[in-house]
Amino acid sequence: MVSLVSLTTFTLVLTCFISTLQAKSLKSTYNTISSYGETSSKSSKRVVNEIDGCWRSNPNWASQRKALADCAIGFGSGTLGGKFGAIYVVTNPSDNPTDPQPGTLRYGVIQTKPLWIVFAKDMAIRLKNELIMNSYKTIDGRGAKVEIAYGPCITIQGVSHVIIHGISIHDCKPSKSGLVRSTPTHVGHRGGSDGDAIDIFASSHIWIDHCFLSRSTDGLIDVIHASTAITISNNYLSQHDKVMLFGHDDSFTDDKAMKVTVVFNHFGHGLVQRMPRVRLGYAHIANNMYEEWQMYAIGGSGNPTIFSEGNYFAAPKNADSKEVTKREVKSGWKNWKWRSSKDLFVNGAYFVQSGYGSCAPNYSKSQVFSVAPGSMVPALTSAAGPLQCVARKPC
C-alpha cells in the first residue's frame, strides 16, 4: 500500500514539474547589461532579471520610454498605462485636490485620455489629499528623483491599465474627508484614506515596478475588492509593519478572482509581516529577496492559493520567528494550497506547505516567465527600487 507520505511527496514533485514546464528557457532570460555604456570589460556587466533585460540596455530609453509597457510579466502583463497617449511633463510639485493646475501631477493623473507622465526635474510632492488616478496612465520617474511623501498617497480605484514606475512613496499619512477631483469634470466627496502608500481597489491591469516604499501609516500596497491582473515587481520595501494586503475580508468572496504576481522585489530591513498576506485569491510569489521579517513573511486566511517559487528567505535571529508562513486561523487550513518550489532557506527559515493538486499559475503565453532558483535572487534583485537612469546611456 502506498503511504500517505509517499503520495504527498509525489504530488509536490508533480506540481514543481508542471511549473517548470510552464517556464521559458533560462538561457534566454538572464541577460547582462553594461554599466553606463561600458561594453569592453566583462567585469562591467551584471545580471539583470527578465523585466530589466527588456529595456535597461537601451541607451535611448529616455526617447523610447513607452517601450517599458511591453516589459511586464506575470498577471500584470499587458498593462498599457499611457502607451498610446501623449507625454505629459510634471513641472510643478504643488497640489490642489479640487482644482489641480496644468503641470502638476494631479492634473495629469485625472485626465480621461491616456498619458505617459514624466518629470522635468527632481521633486518632492506632498499631496494635500489622496491622489485618485484615472485609467491608462503611467507615472514614470526615470531620469529624476521623485518622492511622494508626508501626506496622503496614491489611490487606484475602479480603473484599469495603470503603471507606476521609478518613484519613492514613503511616510504616507491618512487623509481627512473632503472634496477631491477624480476627472476633469467630477469633484466628489471622499471619506478619507487610511494612509496606504498605494491602495488598489476594484481595479485591473496594474503594474508597480522599481519603486521604493516605506514607513506609511497603514499598508504599503493593498490589493482589495476583486482587483486582479496585477504585477508588483522590482520594488524595495523597508521599515514597515503591515507590508502588503491582498484581499479585503475573508467574507468578501469576489476576491476569489484576484490574481497577483509578486516578483523580483527586495523585502529589506525593518519589515514585520504581510509580504504579502493573502485572502481568498491567488498569489505567485517568485524570485523575491526576503532580507528580514519580525513576525512572518507570507500569510493568509480564507483559503487562498499561494505558490512560493525561487525566493530567498533569510530568517531573523529570533528563534520563534523562523517560519516563513502564517495561517491566520487555528484549524482547517491543511487543504489550503500553499506550496514552495526552488526556494532557498537561510538561517533556519522554513516554509510549511499544505494542500494537494496543482497550484501552478497557469499563465498565458504573454504572461509566462522563467523562475530562477533562489540562489540567483541576490543578483536578480540587486537593482530593486528606483534606478538612477541617465539619458543616452543604458540604465
ZIHU-V246814 format. One line per field, one symbol per residue. ss: DSSP state (@ for helix, = for strand, . for the rest). A space follows every 10 residues. Layout:
BEGIN
ss = ???
END
This chain:
BEGIN
ss = ...@@@@@@@ @@@@@@@@@@ @@...@@@.. ====@@@... .@@@====.. .@@@...... ....@@@@@@ ...@@@.... .....===== .=........ ...=@@@@@. ....=====. ..===..... ==....==== .....====. ...====..= =====..=== .......=== ===..===== .......=== =..======. .===...... ====...=== ===..===.= ==.===.... ..@@@@@.== ===..==... ===...===. .=====..== .......=== =...=====. .===....@@ @.=.===... .......=== =..===...= ...=...... .......... ...@@@@@@@ .......... .....
END
